[in-house]
Amino acid sequence: MSPTFRLLAASLLLASGACAQAPVAPAPSAVSPASPRVLAEAFVSELTPEDNIDSVAVWTSPEGDPWAIATAKSTDRLVVYHGESGATMRTFGTRGDGPGQFRRPNGIAVIDDLAFVVERDNHRVQVLRLPAFSHVATFGAEDLVKPYGLWVHRDGDGYALYVTDSYMAGEDAEGEDILPPLEQLDRRVKRYELRREGAGLRPRLAEAFGDTSPEGALRVVESIWGDSDHDRLLIAEEDESYANEFKVYTLAGRYTGQRVGGDRLASQAEGIALATCAGGGGWWITTEQDRASTVFHLFDRVSLDHAGKFIGGKVANTDGIWLDQRPSERFPQGALYAVHDDQGLVAFDWRDIAGALGLDACEVAP
């Protein structure tokens, strides 16, 4: 996310007129001094700086090939990498507002044979059917102001989709974005219900939510991920002038009072993924975005206790991540994919992560 969002709290309150609701400054961070484990990437894709790669999602073709589909914000397209080698397979999309066209695509998620793509500058979500990327639905332009990230899961005969909306209140004299006052942060996340309608989907905005307390408010938002088995949403707080942490909400949009990572992260909280194990266990995987080196932090799925951290040999400045737990020939226990410096993609073998951090064996939940 752009550094222009990172405002000093005092400037934010002065510009927004919300002085009566000044956020409580967090205690000085007690960042863990333990050094992260260093893991070699399984691959680093071709780097294409002109694309400005942001987020990635993985889909397995009927032939068994994993496709790592990434959003390219500057070229308004999707880039498809082979999930075992990192080789570029194809691109899809052009700039525009029609079906199969994009304006600054940002977040992406894949479920079943559907790819959900958030377009910041078209203020919408576009749904495409794989492998042809045929258009299925477009929605959200009436509700979304500045959407960034998303999470989708099955819900009855359709899907529930959560979209983060980092709308602002204007700009100051230097052109910096101004956050709205706390009471106007109550629509930071939009939840849509999508029901099957023939070969298409019928979307409906079910609710918009966001806590307005100083501790629970979502100031600058992008990454979001959920755990339907434990009724949790993790949402990255990206306003570094306030905190580097992940806030825990329920699926119904209620702030639980829990925050994760504030005592561990020295740089911006960013990507989120979830490793699910049979029996309800697993780990949250999160990123600490730093231009020098991305730090990956794992937290216990149930207790939210810190389970370890690692860095790669090369990967840095990561926005989106995606965990694919389906076995492949190269990755028998799955792989973690991460955007590298807005230019490409890397992958880590899950066996390397689990071995380095001493994680218990994980039988993937059905």
C-alpha positions in Angstrom: 0.0 0.0 0.0 1.2 3.5 -0.8 3.3 5.3 1.9 1.0 8.3 1.5 -1.5 6.5 3.7 0.9 6.4 6.7 0.0 9.6 8.5 1.1 10.9 11.9 -1.8 10.5 14.4 -1.7 14.2 15.3 -2.0 15.3 11.7 -4.8 12.8 11.1 -6.9 14.1 14.0 -6.3 17.8 13.2 -7.4 17.3 9.6 -10.4 15.1 10.4 -11.7 17.1 13.3 -11.8 14.0 15.5 -9.7 15.2 18.4 -12.3 14.2 20.9 -11.8 10.6 19.8 -8.0 10.5 19.7 -6.7 7.0 19.3 -4.8 5.6 22.3 -1.1 5.4 21.4 0.2 1.8 21.6 2.9 0.9 24.0 6.5 0.9 22.6 6.8 -2.3 20.6 8.6 -5.2 22.3 9.8 -6.7 19.0 11.2 -10.2 19.5 15.0 -10.0 19.3 15.3 -13.7 18.1 16.6 -13.9 14.6 14.3 -15.4 12.0 15.3 -18.7 10.3 16.6 -18.2 6.8 15.0 -20.4 4.1 15.9 -20.7 0.4 13.1 -19.9 -2.0 12.0 -22.9 -4.1 11.9 -20.5 -7.1 12.0 -16.8 -8.0 10.0 -16.0 -11.1 11.0 -13.6 -13.8 10.9 -10.1 -12.5 8.8 -7.5 -14.4 9.0 -4.1 -12.7 6.6 -2.6 -15.1 3.7 -4.8 -13.8 3.7 -3.7 -10.2 2.6 -7.1 -8.9 0.5 -7.0 -5.8 -1.4 -10.2 -4.9 -1.5 -13.8 -5.8 -3.9 -16.8 -5.7 -3.4 -20.4 -6.8 -5.7 -22.6 -8.8 -5.1 -26.2 -10.0 -6.1 -26.9 -13.5 -8.0 -30.2 -14.4 -4.7 -31.4 -15.8 -3.1 -31.0 -12.3 -1.0 -27.9 -13.1 -1.0 -25.2 -10.4 -1.5 -21.7 -11.7 -0.3 -18.8 -9.6 -2.4 -15.9 -10.8 -1.1 -12.5 -9.8 -2.6 -9.0 -10.1 -0.5 -6.4 -12.0 -1.6 -2.9 -10.9 0.4 -0.8 -13.4 -0.4 -2.8 -16.5 -4.0 -3.5 -15.6 -3.8 -7.3 -16.1 -3.4 -10.6 -14.5 -0.1 -12.6 -14.8 -0.2 -16.4 -14.6 2.9 -18.2 -13.4 3.4 -22.0 -13.3 3.1 -22.9 -9.6 5.9 -25.4 -9.7 8.5 -23.6 -11.7 7.6 -19.9 -11.6 7.6 -19.7 -15.4 5.3 -17.1 -16.9 2.5 -19.0 -18.6 0.3 -16.1 -19.9 -1.3 -12.8 -19.2 -4.9 -11.8 -19.3 -6.8 -8.5 -19.4 -6.4 -5.0 -20.7 -7.1 -1.5 -19.2 -10.8 -0.6 -19.2 -14.1 -1.0 -17.4 -15.7 -3.8 -19.5 -15.8 -7.5 -18.8 -12.2 -8.9 -18.7 -10.8 -5.4 -18.3 -9.3 -3.9 -15.2 -8.3 -0.6 -13.6 -5.6 -1.2 -11.0 -6.5 -4.8 -10.0 -5.3 -5.4 -6.4 -6.7 -8.2 -4.4 -7.4 -11.7 -5.8 -8.8 -14.9 -4.4 -9.7 -18.2 -6.1 -12.3 -20.7 -5.0 -13.5 -23.7 -7.0 -13.2 -22.6 -10.6 -13.8 -18.9 -9.9 -11.3 -16.0 -9.6 -12.5 -12.9 -7.7 -10.5 -9.8 -8.5 -10.8 -6.4 -6.7 -10.2 -3.4 -8.9 -9.3 -0.3 -6.9 -9.9 2.3 -9.6 -13.1 0.7 -11.0 -14.4 0.4 -7.4 -15.7 -3.1 -8.0 -15.2 -6.9 -7.9 -15.0 -8.9 -11.0 -15.6 -12.7 -11.1 -14.0 -14.8 -13.8 -14.3 -18.5 -14.5 -11.2 -20.5 -15.0 -9.3 -21.6 -17.1 -10.7 -19.4 -19.8 -11.1 -16.3 -17.6 -14.7 -15.9 -18.9 -16.8 -13.3 -17.3 -19.3 -14.4 -14.6 -20.2 -11.3 -12.7 -19.3 -7.7 -11.8 -20.5 -5.9 -8.7 -19.8 -3.5 -5.9 -19.4 -0.2 -7.8 -22.4 1.3 -5.9 -20.9 0.3 -2.5 -17.1 0.4 -2.8 -15.0 3.5 -2.7 -11.4 2.4 -2.6 -11.3 -1.4 -2.3 -8.1 -3.4 -1.9 -8.3 -6.9 -0.4 -10.7 -9.8 -0.1 -11.5 -13.2 1.3 -14.1 -15.6 0.0 -15.5 -18.8 1.4 -18.4 -21.2 0.6 -21.7 -20.4 2.2 -24.7 -22.6 1.6 -25.3 -22.8 -2.1 -23.0 -19.9 -2.8 -20.2 -17.8 -1.3 -19.6 -15.1 1.3 -17.2 -12.4 0.2 -15.4 -9.9 2.4 -13.9 -6.8 0.8 -11.7 -4.2 2.5 -12.5 -0.6 1.6 -9.8 2.0 2.4 -11.8 5.1 1.6 -10.3 8.4 2.7 -11.6 11.8 3.7 -9.6 13.9 1.2 -6.1 15.3 1.1 -4.1 17.8 3.2 -2.1 20.7 1.8 0.8 18.4 0.9 -1.4 16.0 -1.0 -1.4 13.3 1.7 -4.5 11.2 2.2 -6.5 12.1 5.3 -8.3 9.4 7.3 -11.9 9.9 8.3 -12.7 10.4 12.0 -13.3 7.3 14.0 -17.1 7.4 13.7 -16.8 7.2 9.9 -14.8 4.1 9.9 -17.8 1.8 10.4 -17.8 0.7 6.7 -14.2 -0.5 6.3 -15.3 -4.0 5.3 -18.2 -5.0 3.0 -19.7 -8.5 3.1 -21.4 -9.8 0.1 -23.6 -12.8 -0.3 -23.4 -14.5 -3.7 -26.0 -17.1 -4.7 -25.8 -19.3 -7.8 -28.1 -18.3 -10.6 -27.8 -20.7 -13.5 -24.2 -20.4 -14.7 -23.8 -17.0 -13.0 -23.9 -15.5 -9.5 -26.4 -13.1 -7.9 -24.5 -10.7 -5.5 -26.1 -8.8 -2.6 -24.4 -6.5 -0.1 -25.3 -8.1 3.2 -23.6 -5.6 5.5 -20.8 -3.1 6.0 -18.8 -3.0 9.3 -15.9 -1.6 11.2 -15.3 -0.9 14.9 -15.2 2.8 15.9 -13.3 2.4 19.2 -9.7 3.6 19.3 -8.4 0.0 19.7 -10.7 -1.8 17.2 -10.9 0.8 14.4 -9.5 -0.2 11.0 -7.6 2.8 9.8 -5.8 1.7 6.7 -6.9 -1.7 5.4 -6.0 -4.1 2.6 -5.3 -7.7 3.6 -8.0 -9.8 5.1 -8.5 -13.6 5.7 -10.9 -15.7 7.6 -11.3 -18.9 9.5 -15.0 -20.1 9.3 -14.3 -23.0 11.7 -13.2 -20.6 14.5 -15.4 -17.6 13.6 -12.4 -15.3 13.0 -11.3 -12.6 10.5 -7.8 -11.3 10.6 -7.5 -7.8 9.2 -4.1 -6.1 8.7 -3.8 -2.6 10.2 -1.5 -0.8 7.8 -1.4 2.6 9.4 2.2 2.4 10.7 1.8 5.7 12.6 -0.6 3.8 14.8 0.4 0.1 14.9 1.8 -2.8 13.0 -0.7 -5.6 13.8 -3.6 -7.8 12.8 -7.0 -7.1 14.3 -9.3 -10.0 15.1 -13.0 -9.7 14.1 -15.8 -12.3 14.0 -17.3 -13.3 10.7 -20.3 -11.2 11.7 -18.1 -8.1 11.8 -17.6 -7.7 15.6 -14.2 -6.7 16.9 -13.2 -9.3 19.5 -10.8 -7.1 21.4 -7.8 -9.3 20.2 -4.8 -7.9 18.3 -2.0 -10.1 16.9 1.6 -9.2 16.1 1.9 -5.8 17.8 4.8 -7.1 20.0 6.4 -8.9 17.0 6.3 -6.7 13.9 8.7 -3.8 13.4 7.4 -3.0 9.9 4.0 -2.9 8.2 1.6 -5.8 8.6 0.6 -7.1 5.2 -0.2 -10.5 3.8 -2.3 -13.1 5.5 -2.9 -16.8 4.8 -4.1 -19.8 6.8 -2.8 -23.3 7.1 -5.6 -25.6 8.2 -5.1 -29.0 9.7 -7.5 -31.8 10.4 -9.0 -31.5 13.9 -9.1 -27.7 13.8 -5.4 -26.9 14.3 -3.0 -25.0 12.0 -1.3 -21.7 11.7 -1.9 -18.2 10.6 0.8 -17.0 8.2 1.4 -13.3 8.1 4.0 -11.0 6.6 6.0 -8.1 8.0 6.6 -5.9 4.9 10.1 -4.5 4.8 12.0 -3.3 1.7 15.2 -5.1 2.9 13.6 -8.5 3.6 10.1 -9.8 4.2 9.7 -11.5 7.6 7.0 -14.2 7.7 5.4 -14.7 11.1 3.4 -17.8 12.0 0.8 -17.8 14.8 -1.1 -20.7 16.2 -4.5 -21.0 14.5 -6.4 -21.5 17.8 -4.4 -19.7 20.6 -2.9 -17.0 18.3 0.4 -17.6 20.1 3.5 -16.8 18.0 4.9 -20.0 16.5 8.0 -18.7 14.8 9.3 -16.6 12.0 11.5 -16.9 8.9 12.9 -14.9 6.0 13.9 -15.9 2.5 17.2 -15.6 0.8 15.8 -12.9 -1.6 12.1 -12.1 -1.0 11.4 -8.6 0.1 8.7 -5.9 0.2 5.9 -8.5 0.0 2.3 -7.5 -0.5 0.1 -10.6 -1.0 0.7 -14.2 -0.1 -1.2 -17.4 -0.8 -0.8 -20.9 0.8 -1.7 -23.8 -1.5 -2.0 -27.0 0.7 -2.8 -29.3 -2.2 0.1 -31.6 -3.0 1.9 -31.4 -6.3 4.9 -33.3 -7.7 7.4 -30.6 -6.6 5.6 -29.6 -3.4 4.1 -32.8 -1.8 2.9 -30.9 1.3 2.0 -27.7 -0.5 3.7 -24.4 -1.0 3.6 -20.8 0.2 3.6 -18.1 -2.6 4.7 -14.6 -1.9 4.9 -11.4 -4.1 8.5 -10.2 -4.4 9.3 -6.5 -4.4 6.3 -5.6 -6.6 8.1 -7.4 -9.5 7.4 -11.1 -9.4 6.7 -14.1 -7.3 8.6 -16.6 -5.0 7.6 -19.9 -3.5 8.6 -21.8 -0.4 8.2 -25.6 0.1 5.9 -26.1 3.1 8.2 -29.0 4.2 11.1 -26.4 4.6 8.9 -24.1 6.6 7.6 -26.8 8.9 11.0 -28.3 9.4 12.7 -25.0 10.2 10.1 -23.9 12.7 9.5 -27.3 14.3 5.8 -27.4 13.4 3.8 -30.5 14.1 2.8 -32.7 11.2 -0.4 -31.4 9.6 -2.9 -33.6 7.9 -4.8 -31.2 5.7 -8.4 -30.7 6.6 -10.8 -32.0 4.0 
